[in-house]
């Protein structure tokens, strides 16, 4: 069996999660890690049994035994790492948001197209067991036609200094956190966004970027999406989704052990062992071991490389999410709805 050689650029919190998931996949070999801080690179490599580490990611990318690069560095570096990887013929998985501008995102997409490499946008919400189960129920017609989705990610504030500076992050909670619910809504409704309206502000923290964001999206078929994020929520992370359909509704709370609650007028095929009906309120079973989707996402990336498939979340999709985000910033400045 061919094993895919992975190089990690970045040795922080997210890279640690990714390395842990990759080590569970027998199709993967973790070849090397790069971090500009020598101590971080060395300790990360030792922790995950990686034989090679670098302080210069360009040097690492040139290795012949690396097939793909996983980008796990702050937002402002996504562009340069992705383009370099593509130019060296490496497949790329880039974490959210894709870049700090739509211009950078477009250039990243084009670079990967020119090089004919896979370019996957790392939106883990799409790979959670909850999202996979909801997609199945929607395909079966259990919720009818999707009319509206409201989703949020929020907590009491970031610990990353890069997320507090516009030059590093591209903005505040809208691009740093609301990118998750926006991407989820766009994926599930799966139609062009025709109008965006946003309200942003600083309600609590004295920082140069927004700590509160609400964005309204109207889609080509009239569907509505509302995404909310903030740094003012006490008591821990909130990752919640509400889906409203013509025949039912679904509540998802990604922080709960059993995150899905469904109401359906028409029912769907399977809830859980021994359950006799699926009409009314039900809680379908999922695999809680992969609740936040990281391992499923990385496994999907490897499968796309091995089987020459398009990722569920492409670089183009990540670019389109950014277009909506920056339309939100424009909307807030102008105090009007804008076309992304």
C-alpha positions in Angstrom: 0.0 0.0 0.0 1.3 3.4 -1.0 1.8 5.8 2.0 1.4 9.5 1.5 4.3 11.5 2.9 3.1 14.5 4.8 5.0 17.6 5.8 3.6 19.9 8.5 4.3 23.6 8.3 3.7 24.9 11.9 4.2 23.2 15.2 1.4 24.7 17.4 -2.0 23.6 18.7 -3.6 22.8 15.4 -0.5 21.0 14.0 -0.5 18.8 17.2 -4.2 17.8 16.5 -3.4 17.0 12.9 -0.3 15.0 13.7 -2.3 13.0 16.2 -4.9 12.2 13.6 -2.4 11.4 10.9 -0.6 8.9 13.1 -3.9 6.9 13.3 -4.0 6.5 9.5 -1.8 3.6 8.1 -1.8 5.3 4.7 0.2 8.2 6.0 3.8 8.8 6.9 4.7 11.9 8.8 8.0 12.8 7.1 8.9 16.2 8.6 7.7 19.3 10.4 8.8 23.0 10.0 8.7 25.8 12.5 10.7 28.9 12.6 11.5 28.3 16.2 14.1 25.5 16.5 13.0 24.3 19.9 9.3 24.0 18.8 10.3 22.1 15.7 12.5 19.7 17.5 10.1 19.0 20.4 7.2 18.5 18.1 9.1 16.0 16.0 10.2 14.1 19.1 6.6 14.0 20.4 5.1 12.6 17.2 8.0 10.3 16.2 8.9 12.5 13.1 12.5 12.0 12.0 13.1 15.3 10.3 12.5 18.9 11.4 13.3 22.3 9.8 13.3 26.0 10.7 12.9 26.8 6.9 9.7 25.4 5.4 11.0 26.0 1.9 13.8 23.6 2.5 11.4 21.0 3.8 9.0 21.4 0.9 11.8 20.5 -1.5 12.0 16.9 -0.1 11.1 14.2 -2.7 9.5 12.0 -0.1 6.9 14.6 0.8 3.7 14.3 -1.3 1.5 16.8 0.6 1.9 19.9 2.8 -0.5 20.6 5.7 -0.5 24.4 6.4 -0.9 25.0 10.2 0.5 28.5 10.5 -1.2 31.9 11.2 -3.4 33.3 8.5 -1.0 35.8 6.9 1.4 33.0 6.0 -1.2 30.7 4.3 -0.6 32.3 0.9 3.2 32.0 0.7 3.3 28.5 2.0 0.5 27.2 -0.3 2.0 28.8 -3.4 5.4 27.4 -2.6 4.1 24.0 -2.0 2.1 24.0 -5.3 5.2 25.2 -7.2 7.1 22.2 -5.8 4.3 19.8 -6.9 2.9 19.1 -3.4 -0.8 18.7 -2.6 -2.0 21.2 0.0 -4.4 21.2 2.9 -4.8 24.7 4.2 -6.5 25.5 7.5 -9.2 28.2 7.8 -9.5 31.0 6.7 -7.9 30.4 3.4 -6.0 33.7 3.3 -6.2 37.3 4.6 -7.6 38.6 1.3 -9.7 37.4 -1.6 -6.9 38.3 -4.0 -4.5 36.0 -2.1 -7.1 33.2 -2.1 -7.6 33.5 -5.9 -3.8 33.3 -6.5 -3.6 30.2 -4.2 -6.4 28.5 -6.2 -4.7 29.4 -9.5 -1.3 28.2 -8.3 -2.7 24.8 -7.4 -4.6 24.5 -10.6 -1.4 25.3 -12.6 0.5 22.6 -10.7 -2.3 20.1 -11.0 -2.2 19.3 -7.3 -5.1 18.8 -4.8 -6.0 21.9 -2.9 -8.2 21.3 0.1 -9.8 23.9 2.4 -9.6 22.7 6.0 -13.0 23.4 7.3 -13.4 20.8 10.0 -17.1 21.5 10.7 -18.0 19.9 7.4 -16.3 16.6 8.4 -17.8 16.2 11.9 -20.0 13.1 12.3 -22.9 15.4 13.0 -22.5 17.1 9.6 -22.1 13.8 7.8 -25.3 12.5 9.5 -27.3 15.7 8.8 -26.3 15.5 5.1 -27.7 11.9 5.0 -31.0 13.0 6.6 -31.3 16.0 4.3 -30.6 13.8 1.2 -33.4 11.4 2.4 -35.8 14.3 2.6 -36.2 14.1 6.4 -36.2 17.9 6.8 -37.8 18.7 3.4 -36.5 21.7 1.6 -33.9 23.7 3.6 -35.2 27.2 4.3 -32.8 28.7 6.8 -29.8 27.9 8.9 -28.5 29.8 11.9 -25.1 28.9 13.3 -22.6 30.3 15.7 -19.2 29.8 17.2 -18.3 32.0 20.2 -16.2 32.0 23.4 -14.6 34.5 25.8 -11.6 35.5 23.7 -8.6 34.3 21.7 -5.2 33.5 23.2 -3.4 34.0 19.9 -1.6 37.3 19.4 -2.0 36.8 15.7 -5.8 36.9 15.9 -5.8 40.3 17.5 -4.0 42.1 14.6 -5.6 42.9 11.3 -2.3 42.5 9.4 -1.9 39.0 10.7 -5.5 37.7 10.7 -7.3 39.8 8.1 -9.9 41.0 10.7 -11.4 39.9 14.0 -14.1 37.3 14.9 -15.8 37.5 11.5 -12.8 36.0 9.6 -11.2 34.2 12.6 -14.3 32.4 14.0 -17.5 33.1 11.9 -15.6 31.5 9.0 -16.8 28.1 10.5 -20.6 28.8 10.6 -20.4 30.7 7.4 -18.7 27.8 5.6 -21.2 25.3 7.1 -24.2 27.3 6.0 -22.9 27.8 2.5 -22.1 24.1 2.2 -25.4 22.9 3.4 -27.6 25.3 1.3 -25.2 24.9 -1.6 -26.4 27.8 -3.7 -24.8 31.1 -4.6 -24.9 33.9 -2.0 -26.7 36.8 -3.6 -26.7 39.4 -0.7 -24.8 39.9 2.5 -25.5 42.2 5.4 -23.3 42.4 8.5 -23.1 44.2 11.9 -19.7 44.2 13.6 -18.3 45.9 16.7 -16.3 45.9 19.9 -18.6 45.3 22.8 -16.1 44.2 25.5 -12.5 44.1 24.4 -10.2 47.0 23.5 -8.6 45.5 20.5 -8.1 46.8 16.9 -10.4 44.1 15.4 -14.0 43.3 16.1 -15.0 41.1 19.0 -18.6 40.7 17.9 -20.1 39.8 14.4 -23.5 38.9 13.0 -23.8 38.3 9.3 -27.0 37.6 7.2 -26.8 35.8 3.9 -29.6 35.5 1.3 -29.1 32.8 -1.2 -30.2 32.4 -4.9 -33.3 30.4 -4.0 -34.3 32.9 -1.2 -32.9 30.8 1.6 -31.5 32.6 4.7 -28.3 32.0 6.6 -27.3 33.8 9.8 -23.8 33.3 11.3 -22.8 34.8 14.7 -19.4 34.9 16.5 -18.0 36.8 19.4 -15.4 37.0 22.1 -18.0 38.0 24.8 -19.4 34.5 25.7 -18.5 33.3 29.2 -18.6 29.6 30.2 -16.7 28.0 27.4 -17.0 27.3 23.6 -20.4 27.5 22.0 -20.7 25.7 18.6 -24.4 25.5 17.8 -26.4 25.2 14.6 -30.2 25.3 13.9 -31.5 24.0 10.5 -35.0 24.8 9.5 -36.7 22.8 6.7 -40.2 22.6 5.2 -40.7 19.2 6.8 -38.6 19.4 10.0 -35.8 21.0 11.9 -32.4 20.0 13.4 -30.4 21.3 16.4 -26.7 20.6 16.5 -24.4 21.3 19.4 -20.9 20.2 18.6 -19.8 20.6 22.2 -22.2 18.0 23.5 -21.6 14.2 23.7 -24.8 13.6 21.7 -24.9 16.7 19.5 -27.9 16.1 17.2 -31.6 16.6 17.9 -34.0 16.2 15.0 -37.7 17.0 14.5 -39.2 15.5 11.3 -42.8 15.4 10.1 -42.0 12.7 7.5 -39.3 10.6 9.2 -36.0 9.2 8.0 -34.4 5.8 7.7 -32.4 5.2 10.9 -32.1 6.8 14.3 -30.4 4.3 16.6 -30.6 0.6 17.4 -34.0 -0.4 18.7 -35.7 2.9 17.9 -39.0 2.1 16.2 -39.8 5.4 14.5 -38.1 8.6 13.3 -41.1 11.0 13.2 -41.2 13.8 15.8 -38.2 14.4 18.0 -35.2 12.0 17.8 -31.5 12.0 18.5 -29.7 10.0 15.8 -26.5 8.2 16.8 -23.1 9.4 15.6 -19.5 8.5 16.4 -18.5 10.9 19.2 -14.8 9.9 19.0 -14.4 12.1 15.9 -16.9 14.8 17.0 -15.0 17.8 15.8 -14.2 16.4 12.4 -10.4 16.7 12.3 -9.5 13.1 11.8 -12.3 12.6 9.2 -11.1 15.7 7.4 -7.4 14.5 7.2 -8.5 11.0 6.2 -10.5 12.6 3.4 -7.5 14.6 2.2 -5.4 11.4 2.0 -8.2 9.6 0.2 -8.5 12.4 -2.4 -4.7 12.1 -3.1 -4.7 8.3 -3.4 -7.8 8.1 -5.4 -7.5 11.3 -7.4 -10.8 12.7 -6.2 -11.9 16.3 -5.6 -12.1 17.3 -1.9 -15.5 17.9 -0.4 -14.2 21.4 0.6 -12.0 22.7 -2.3 -9.7 25.7 -2.3 -12.4 27.4 -4.5 -14.9 26.8 -1.7 -12.5 28.4 0.8 -12.1 31.4 -1.6 -15.9 31.8 -1.9 -16.3 31.7 1.9 -13.7 34.6 2.1 -15.7 36.5 -0.5 -18.7 36.4 1.8 -16.6 37.4 4.8 -15.1 40.5 3.1 -18.5 41.4 1.8 -19.5 41.4 5.4 -16.7 43.9 6.2 -17.8 46.1 3.3 -21.5 45.9 4.5 -20.5 46.9 8.0 -18.5 49.9 6.7 -21.3 51.1 4.3 -24.3 50.1 6.5 -26.0 48.5 3.5 -26.4 45.0 2.1 -23.8 44.2 -0.6 -23.3 41.5 -3.3 -20.3 39.3 -2.6 
